[in-house]
Every structure is written in C-alpha cells, then in structure tokens.
C-alpha cells in the first residue's frame, strides 16, 4: 500500500489534533469515570452520543484525502474530533488509532453455509437499512446448511497497519486487533472489539420474522436443530479468533454493546497476546423476538444465547427491545451481565428498581422527540427527569446512550442540545 504525499500530510495533521485531545487531562478523568461506572462504583452518570449515524454529520467539512480508504481514516478521526468539540458528552479519545482484522481487503471471514447463502439488499445507496432474502424456506432446507470454515488473510491487514504507521504512527500509533461485525470499511469501524452474539439476528436472516414466531409451534425440533447448528458455528468462530491470536482487550473506548464503552477493572487492560473469551466483554440482544412472550423467549431462544454469552468475562445485554419484563429470566440464564440497555420501550421506573446498584442502567433516551420535524424539548426534559429520578431512587449506576437518530432533522446543534438537557437534568 502506497499513501500519497497529499493523503499523508492530511492524516498527519488530523492525527496531531486527535492526539492533542487524547492527551487532555479530562480524558484521563473520563476513562476513570467510565471505569468506575462499570465497576458499579460510579462517580457520576456518564453520557455518550455517537454521531456516526447522524445524516450528513460532516457535511460542513471538506474531505481532503484523495484515496477512498484514506478518506475513511480521515473521517473516523474527524468524527471523533468534532464529537469532542460539538456534542458536550463524555467521549473518550485514546492516544492511538485502532483498526480491525475485518475490512476492505482485510478479512476474517467465514464461507457461506454451504448451499445456503445469506443475501441482503441495501435499501438505498449510503443508507443502513437492508432487506434479507430468508433462504431457509422450510425445515427441510436446514439439512442443506453446512458448517462454515474460517480464514484470515493477515498480509493485507498488516500492510495497512504498516502503511498507516509509516504515515502517522510516530504521532498516533496504529493498533491492529479484533474485527468489526457490521462495517467492513478501513478506518470507519465503530464496532471494532464488539463480540456480538447475534443468535436471533442470524435466525432472522435465515428464516424471517414470521417463521421465528410460528416454528416454535409448527416445527419446534427443526428450530432447535437450527439454533444448535448456529451456536456451534459461532463457538467455532470464537475459538478460531482465539487460536489465531486475533483478539485484543476491549476494555477501552471500543463499543462493547450498543455504543457503551468497555472501560472496567474486572477484565484485562490492554492485553494483545493470548486473549481468551473470558478476557472480553460480549454483547447479547434479541430485538427480533420483541413480539414473543418473555416465557417463550426464555424457553426457545435464550438458552442458546446464554450458552454463547456465558463463554465471556462480562456481558452487555439489550439494544432497542423491551427487557424490563424479562430481567429475572435473563439473569437466571446469562450469569455475567453487567449492563442492561433500557430503551424507550422499557419501563425505566420498574427496571431500575430491579437493577438496584448491582447493574448499570444503559439508558437510551427516546429518539422520536428530537427526530420529529419540530423538536419536542418539553418531552425530552420529561424523559430525562423521569429516568434520572428513577435511577437516583434505586441507587442505580447510569450511562446515557444517545442513539437511533437517523432523521435528517437531527442536526449537530439539535443533538448537542439533547445532550445538554440531559446533563442539566442530572446536575452535570
């Protein structure tokens, strides 16, 4: 890989500003505050808003790198810089730049499941919504599934790391480890280090939502066979990552859940060799079964999710689904949960009472109040006050995760106001 003189100059200049922020005293303070929170000894509530999905977030910034791959590196650094300058949240920038093994020309990939291929269509160019083709149409199709084989091509990844270190590594060292489940582009990898369980995610992509609801009645044995197959496949993938020494500690500013940082004292810090699953956070969730009763989730899907989640040191549970009515069922089967996602669909009063001081409440403010044509700031204030009062009443450690803001109406100014109102409500 050859980086042009122009791109090298741009990246060096950007890396210098990135490092300046990383070296600010407040970054050390924030790291400790995030760590204390996840240690269940919070100094204060923490807040984070990732602008990666704010439509046109850097529209006022002219990308200066010429190569598309280098533009992704520039973009990733500039998003973090602008987030620090604009959002007013508790972003942490580390004094290094991280890339994962997965990316354009950097693959930790598995083959398709034999004849069965997961095919998705992008709804629109530049968007994030996909349509799945659901290739498993009948229980008989499950017999056509074949176990995946895994392969890592180290050379391209190491070449990229070497080229980036040559370009700006004397300013900002480039670390290589882990992979991104969701975004394969070099540099633009917000979920590097996220150990995603994704059992019901995979089932949905194979059989679709309707079959997920009906097969527990119509084809229970076939569904259990499919789930056992997928769990075994994912176990072999995780084992492969361990055996190939591709993993690194995710106890820094890597996202270990739906945008929650990994800072915690109970897992290794900065480990890059001999990393096992017990050294890492995992993320488990099941949005795809939202319409299913808690008892059916616990009987049909949760045992398989728990089998994988319990392999890890700690777990973050949930995303957007309602889980306040599943707390006892979840904790009975998944034994290492530290953080629970509380989306707008969950009853924050009821849930924080159950969490008490033994778990972190990862509160997701209701995004519709800021995504509508006219922001409903009164509703935002009510949302913040209700959640904060419930957390205080139950002594629950709190992190506030601002996400799911995909509307063009959510400008950086509106997003930062959203953060400001929550900070003011919590006395920050």
Protein Blocks (a to p, Z undefined) as FASTA:
>chain_A
ZZdfklmmmmmmmmmmmmmmmmpmklmmmmmmmmmmmnopafbdcddddfklgghklmmp
ccfbfblklmmmmmmmmmmmmmmmmnopacdcdfbdcddfbdghiacddddehjbccddd
dfbghiabdcdehlalbfklmmmpccddddddfklmmmmmmmmmmmmmmmmccddedjdf
klmcghiackgoiacfklmmmmmmmnojmlmmmmmmmmmmlmmmmmmmmmmmmmmmmmmm
mmnopaccfkbfbdfbehiafbdfkbcehiaghpafklpccddddfklmmpcfklmmmmm
mmmmmmmmmmpmbdcedjkbcfklmmmmmmmmmmkbfbdcddfkbcfklmmmmnmmmbcc
dddddfklmmpmbacfklmmmmmmmmmmmmmmnopacddddehilbfklcfklmmmmmmm
mmmmnoZZ
